[in-house]
Amino acid sequence: MNQPKGRYLNDLAAALGVSVDWLLTGKEEGSMGVSEPPLPGYRNVEPAVIPQGGRVPILSYVQAGNWREICEQATGFDGNVEYVTASVDIGPRGFGLWLRGNSMTPQFNEGDLVIVDPDEQPRPGDFVVAKNGSEEATFKKYRPRGIDENGQEVFELVPLNDDYPPMHSDRQHIEIIGVMVEHRIFRKR
């Protein structure tokens, strides 16, 4: 940690409205503990300890759509795969996916990164990656609707953007690939 030089301490303390002792130690002279900071709003953040999960590959939408098959065949990558460390505990089949399109705006935007765990079972309201009849994956909100006459679960995959229609498992083949366990938003400039 950088310590300000002695010649600047008095000026810095005066500008901030604190004592030199408080600048150096966080304590007022003669006090036993840390004094309250004098500036309003000073303590609006705390240090974040981010747990480290496993390293996961970032997949394309086609790779994500075939992820179960890739895992079952233990197919390796050609060396051109980007990896990211998840901030949550995640199973060995976890992966990342860069979002594209605007079907999930305003909560999810193109260029956001989601970390997906195929070993998690979706619950109502979860966000999932699913295979929708094509070989590509899609990212939507999971909404269970009940059980059909054959005992199969019926669910919808719902976009957050009302301009896009929901997908219905009783009208088209949909396979849930995994549940989003982490969402990373990147500031756009």
Short mmCIF file of the C-alpha atoms (twelve columns), coordinates in Angstrom:
data_MODEL
# 
_entry.id   MODEL 
# 
loop_
_atom_site.group_PDB 
_atom_site.id 
_atom_site.type_symbol 
_atom_site.label_atom_id 
_atom_site.label_alt_id 
_atom_site.label_comp_id 
_atom_site.label_asym_id 
_atom_site.label_seq_id 
_atom_site.Cartn_x 
_atom_site.Cartn_y 
_atom_site.Cartn_z 
_atom_site.pdbx_PDB_model_num 
ATOM 1   C CA . MET A 1   0.000   0.000   0.000   1 
ATOM 2   C CA . ASN A 2   1.301   3.451   -0.826  1 
ATOM 3   C CA . GLN A 3   1.908   5.805   2.061   1 
ATOM 4   C CA . PRO A 4   1.736   9.530   1.371   1 
ATOM 5   C CA . LYS A 5   4.975   11.388  2.023   1 
ATOM 6   C CA . GLY A 6   5.217   13.450  5.200   1 
ATOM 7   C CA . ARG A 7   5.237   16.784  3.416   1 
ATOM 8   C CA . TYR A 8   1.823   16.056  1.878   1 
ATOM 9   C CA . LEU A 9   0.118   14.593  4.943   1 
ATOM 10  C CA . ASN A 10  -0.924  17.883  6.520   1 
ATOM 11  C CA . ASP A 11  -2.364  19.211  3.257   1 
ATOM 12  C CA . LEU A 12  -4.163  15.930  2.549   1 
ATOM 13  C CA . ALA A 13  -5.570  15.710  6.088   1 
ATOM 14  C CA . ALA A 14  -6.770  19.322  5.908   1 
ATOM 15  C CA . ALA A 15  -8.403  18.783  2.506   1 
ATOM 16  C CA . LEU A 16  -10.234 15.695  3.771   1 
ATOM 17  C CA . GLY A 17  -11.111 17.165  7.157   1 
ATOM 18  C CA . VAL A 18  -9.335  14.439  9.136   1 
ATOM 19  C CA . SER A 19  -6.269  14.226  11.336  1 
ATOM 20  C CA . VAL A 20  -2.889  12.991  10.144  1 
ATOM 21  C CA . ASP A 21  -3.208  10.129  12.675  1 
ATOM 22  C CA . TRP A 22  -6.490  9.085   11.103  1 
ATOM 23  C CA . LEU A 23  -4.926  9.106   7.627   1 
ATOM 24  C CA . LEU A 24  -2.064  6.868   8.743   1 
ATOM 25  C CA . THR A 25  -3.870  4.462   11.072  1 
ATOM 26  C CA . GLY A 26  -7.608  4.912   10.730  1 
ATOM 27  C CA . LYS A 27  -7.654  5.890   14.429  1 
ATOM 28  C CA . GLU A 28  -7.769  9.227   16.149  1 
ATOM 29  C CA . GLU A 29  -4.918  9.965   18.521  1 
ATOM 30  C CA . GLY A 30  -5.619  8.380   21.888  1 
ATOM 31  C CA . SER A 31  -8.520  6.251   20.644  1 
ATOM 32  C CA . MET A 32  -8.598  2.480   21.007  1 
ATOM 33  C CA . GLY A 33  -10.513 1.620   17.857  1 
ATOM 34  C CA . VAL A 34  -11.100 2.827   14.349  1 
ATOM 35  C CA . SER A 35  -12.978 6.087   14.357  1 
ATOM 36  C CA . GLU A 36  -15.907 6.738   12.110  1 
ATOM 37  C CA . PRO A 37  -14.905 8.329   8.830   1 
ATOM 38  C CA . PRO A 38  -15.765 12.005  8.699   1 
ATOM 39  C CA . LEU A 39  -17.056 12.089  5.132   1 
ATOM 40  C CA . PRO A 40  -20.684 11.181  4.397   1 
ATOM 41  C CA . GLY A 41  -21.032 8.199   2.094   1 
ATOM 42  C CA . TYR A 42  -17.446 7.154   2.746   1 
ATOM 43  C CA . ARG A 43  -18.350 3.590   3.663   1 
ATOM 44  C CA . ASN A 44  -20.634 2.738   0.780   1 
ATOM 45  C CA . VAL A 45  -18.401 -0.132  -0.374  1 
ATOM 46  C CA . GLU A 46  -16.740 -3.079  1.296   1 
ATOM 47  C CA . PRO A 47  -13.895 -5.280  0.126   1 
ATOM 48  C CA . ALA A 48  -15.257 -8.178  -1.918  1 
ATOM 49  C CA . VAL A 49  -13.902 -11.641 -1.432  1 
ATOM 50  C CA . ILE A 50  -14.783 -13.499 -4.605  1 
ATOM 51  C CA . PRO A 51  -14.712 -17.274 -4.228  1 
ATOM 52  C CA . GLN A 52  -12.980 -19.112 -7.009  1 
ATOM 53  C CA . GLY A 53  -14.891 -21.856 -8.772  1 
ATOM 54  C CA . GLY A 54  -13.613 -24.031 -11.561 1 
ATOM 55  C CA . ARG A 55  -12.207 -23.038 -14.912 1 
ATOM 56  C CA . VAL A 56  -14.791 -23.378 -17.675 1 
ATOM 57  C CA . PRO A 57  -14.558 -23.111 -21.465 1 
ATOM 58  C CA . ILE A 58  -16.445 -20.380 -23.286 1 
ATOM 59  C CA . LEU A 59  -18.441 -22.069 -26.033 1 
ATOM 60  C CA . SER A 60  -20.080 -20.991 -29.257 1 
ATOM 61  C CA . TYR A 61  -23.840 -21.434 -29.594 1 
ATOM 62  C CA . VAL A 62  -23.273 -24.519 -31.782 1 
ATOM 63  C CA . GLN A 63  -20.872 -26.067 -29.252 1 
ATOM 64  C CA . ALA A 64  -23.323 -25.310 -26.439 1 
ATOM 65  C CA . GLY A 65  -26.133 -26.946 -28.438 1 
ATOM 66  C CA . ASN A 66  -24.054 -30.119 -28.678 1 
ATOM 67  C CA . TRP A 67  -22.455 -29.904 -25.236 1 
ATOM 68  C CA . ARG A 68  -23.914 -33.148 -23.878 1 
ATOM 69  C CA . GLU A 69  -22.604 -35.079 -26.867 1 
ATOM 70  C CA . ILE A 70  -19.204 -33.403 -26.608 1 
ATOM 71  C CA . CYS A 71  -18.987 -34.342 -22.908 1 
ATOM 72  C CA . GLU A 72  -20.138 -37.936 -23.485 1 
ATOM 73  C CA . GLN A 73  -17.595 -38.455 -26.251 1 
ATOM 74  C CA . ALA A 74  -14.881 -36.734 -24.201 1 
ATOM 75  C CA . THR A 75  -14.097 -34.714 -27.313 1 
ATOM 76  C CA . GLY A 76  -11.301 -32.256 -26.744 1 
ATOM 77  C CA . PHE A 77  -11.032 -28.788 -28.180 1 
ATOM 78  C CA . ASP A 78  -8.657  -27.761 -30.930 1 
ATOM 79  C CA . GLY A 79  -6.724  -25.437 -28.634 1 
ATOM 80  C CA . ASN A 80  -8.583  -22.292 -29.691 1 
ATOM 81  C CA . VAL A 81  -10.893 -22.231 -26.705 1 
ATOM 82  C CA . GLU A 82  -11.036 -19.341 -24.270 1 
ATOM 83  C CA . TYR A 83  -11.422 -20.223 -20.588 1 
ATOM 84  C CA . VAL A 84  -12.752 -18.214 -17.668 1 
ATOM 85  C CA . THR A 85  -12.796 -18.917 -13.932 1 
ATOM 86  C CA . ALA A 86  -16.277 -19.133 -12.464 1 
ATOM 87  C CA . SER A 87  -16.961 -17.211 -9.256  1 
ATOM 88  C CA . VAL A 88  -19.214 -20.010 -7.986  1 
ATOM 89  C CA . ASP A 89  -18.755 -23.713 -7.419  1 
ATOM 90  C CA . ILE A 90  -19.629 -25.426 -10.659 1 
ATOM 91  C CA . GLY A 91  -19.710 -29.003 -11.906 1 
ATOM 92  C CA . PRO A 92  -17.073 -30.422 -14.245 1 
ATOM 93  C CA . ARG A 93  -19.287 -29.922 -17.308 1 
ATOM 94  C CA . GLY A 94  -19.834 -26.199 -16.762 1 
ATOM 95  C CA . PHE A 95  -19.258 -23.707 -19.552 1 
ATOM 96  C CA . GLY A 96  -19.516 -20.033 -20.427 1 
ATOM 97  C CA . LEU A 97  -21.541 -18.473 -23.229 1 
ATOM 98  C CA . TRP A 98  -21.330 -14.947 -24.657 1 
ATOM 99  C CA . LEU A 99  -24.873 -13.711 -25.162 1 
ATOM 100 C CA . ARG A 100 -25.993 -12.388 -28.511 1 
ATOM 101 C CA . GLY A 101 -29.164 -10.773 -29.746 1 
ATOM 102 C CA . ASN A 102 -31.712 -8.782  -27.772 1 
ATOM 103 C CA . SER A 103 -34.386 -11.342 -26.873 1 
ATOM 104 C CA . MET A 104 -33.417 -11.131 -23.184 1 
ATOM 105 C CA . THR A 105 -33.109 -7.372  -22.816 1 
ATOM 106 C CA . PRO A 106 -33.201 -5.363  -20.642 1 
ATOM 107 C CA . GLN A 107 -31.728 -7.719  -17.998 1 
ATOM 108 C CA . PHE A 108 -29.295 -9.477  -20.341 1 
ATOM 109 C CA . ASN A 109 -27.522 -7.760  -23.213 1 
ATOM 110 C CA . GLU A 110 -25.459 -8.811  -26.176 1 
ATOM 111 C CA . GLY A 111 -21.878 -9.294  -25.016 1 
ATOM 112 C CA . ASP A 112 -22.784 -10.345 -21.459 1 
ATOM 113 C CA . LEU A 113 -21.223 -13.597 -20.282 1 
ATOM 114 C CA . VAL A 114 -23.245 -16.301 -18.546 1 
ATOM 115 C CA . ILE A 115 -21.764 -19.294 -16.746 1 
ATOM 116 C CA . VAL A 116 -23.906 -22.402 -17.104 1 
ATOM 117 C CA . ASP A 117 -23.973 -25.607 -15.049 1 
ATOM 118 C CA . PRO A 118 -25.489 -28.607 -16.885 1 
ATOM 119 C CA . ASP A 119 -25.584 -30.542 -13.603 1 
ATOM 120 C CA . GLU A 120 -28.144 -28.133 -12.076 1 
ATOM 121 C CA . GLN A 121 -31.860 -28.820 -12.435 1 
ATOM 122 C CA . PRO A 122 -33.923 -25.783 -13.463 1 
ATOM 123 C CA . ARG A 123 -36.396 -24.266 -11.033 1 
ATOM 124 C CA . PRO A 124 -39.203 -21.856 -11.868 1 
ATOM 125 C CA . GLY A 125 -37.740 -18.503 -12.890 1 
ATOM 126 C CA . ASP A 126 -34.226 -19.808 -13.586 1 
ATOM 127 C CA . PHE A 127 -32.440 -18.781 -16.750 1 
ATOM 128 C CA . VAL A 128 -31.407 -21.726 -18.890 1 
ATOM 129 C CA . VAL A 129 -29.525 -22.641 -22.025 1 
ATOM 130 C CA . ALA A 130 -31.546 -25.023 -24.171 1 
ATOM 131 C CA . LYS A 131 -31.381 -26.744 -27.531 1 
ATOM 132 C CA . ASN A 132 -34.412 -25.848 -29.612 1 
ATOM 133 C CA . GLY A 133 -34.584 -28.334 -32.465 1 
ATOM 134 C CA . SER A 134 -31.727 -26.719 -34.348 1 
ATOM 135 C CA . GLU A 135 -28.136 -27.485 -33.513 1 
ATOM 136 C CA . GLU A 136 -27.732 -24.151 -31.757 1 
ATOM 137 C CA . ALA A 137 -28.444 -23.180 -28.184 1 
ATOM 138 C CA . THR A 138 -30.807 -20.498 -26.945 1 
ATOM 139 C CA . PHE A 139 -30.859 -18.620 -23.621 1 
ATOM 140 C CA . LYS A 140 -34.245 -17.993 -22.000 1 
ATOM 141 C CA . LYS A 141 -36.205 -17.895 -18.732 1 
ATOM 142 C CA . TYR A 142 -37.570 -21.281 -17.624 1 
ATOM 143 C CA . ARG A 143 -41.267 -21.497 -16.745 1 
ATOM 144 C CA . PRO A 144 -42.765 -24.930 -15.897 1 
ATOM 145 C CA . ARG A 145 -46.407 -25.431 -16.904 1 
ATOM 146 C CA . GLY A 146 -47.224 -28.879 -15.526 1 
ATOM 147 C CA . ILE A 147 -47.228 -32.499 -16.669 1 
ATOM 148 C CA . ASP A 148 -48.789 -33.765 -19.906 1 
ATOM 149 C CA . GLU A 149 -50.904 -36.934 -20.378 1 
ATOM 150 C CA . ASN A 150 -47.705 -38.957 -20.953 1 
ATOM 151 C CA . GLY A 151 -46.171 -37.851 -17.667 1 
ATOM 152 C CA . GLN A 152 -43.684 -35.522 -19.361 1 
ATOM 153 C CA . GLU A 153 -42.956 -32.103 -17.956 1 
ATOM 154 C CA . VAL A 154 -44.364 -29.230 -20.011 1 
ATOM 155 C CA . PHE A 155 -42.500 -25.932 -19.835 1 
ATOM 156 C CA . GLU A 156 -41.981 -22.665 -21.651 1 
ATOM 157 C CA . LEU A 157 -38.796 -20.819 -22.444 1 
ATOM 158 C CA . VAL A 158 -39.667 -17.172 -22.175 1 
ATOM 159 C CA . PRO A 159 -37.719 -14.222 -23.600 1 
ATOM 160 C CA . LEU A 160 -37.687 -11.105 -21.419 1 
ATOM 161 C CA . ASN A 161 -38.176 -8.910  -24.487 1 
ATOM 162 C CA . ASP A 162 -41.904 -8.979  -25.360 1 
ATOM 163 C CA . ASP A 163 -41.086 -8.621  -29.065 1 
ATOM 164 C CA . TYR A 164 -40.093 -12.319 -29.138 1 
ATOM 165 C CA . PRO A 165 -42.459 -15.274 -28.697 1 
ATOM 166 C CA . PRO A 166 -42.049 -17.908 -25.973 1 
ATOM 167 C CA . MET A 167 -41.090 -21.460 -26.885 1 
ATOM 168 C CA . HIS A 168 -43.349 -24.305 -25.695 1 
ATOM 169 C CA . SER A 169 -42.035 -27.810 -24.994 1 
ATOM 170 C CA . ASP A 170 -45.405 -29.362 -25.900 1 
ATOM 171 C CA . ARG A 171 -45.263 -27.779 -29.380 1 
ATOM 172 C CA . GLN A 172 -41.603 -28.255 -30.282 1 
ATOM 173 C CA . HIS A 173 -38.711 -30.363 -29.078 1 
ATOM 174 C CA . ILE A 174 -36.700 -28.461 -26.459 1 
ATOM 175 C CA . GLU A 175 -33.841 -29.926 -24.460 1 
ATOM 176 C CA . ILE A 176 -32.533 -28.084 -21.389 1 
ATOM 177 C CA . ILE A 177 -28.730 -28.052 -21.500 1 
ATOM 178 C CA . GLY A 178 -27.999 -26.241 -18.249 1 
ATOM 179 C CA . VAL A 179 -28.895 -23.549 -15.736 1 
ATOM 180 C CA . MET A 180 -27.220 -20.156 -15.523 1 
ATOM 181 C CA . VAL A 181 -25.316 -19.871 -12.241 1 
ATOM 182 C CA . GLU A 182 -23.476 -16.615 -12.909 1 
ATOM 183 C CA . HIS A 183 -24.030 -13.516 -15.051 1 
ATOM 184 C CA . ARG A 184 -21.243 -11.096 -15.887 1 
ATOM 185 C CA . ILE A 185 -22.111 -7.699  -17.264 1 
ATOM 186 C CA . PHE A 186 -19.480 -5.744  -19.119 1 
ATOM 187 C CA . ARG A 187 -19.694 -2.005  -19.392 1 
ATOM 188 C CA . LYS A 188 -19.979 -0.902  -22.981 1 
ATOM 189 C CA . ARG A 189 -18.255 2.240   -24.246 1 
# 
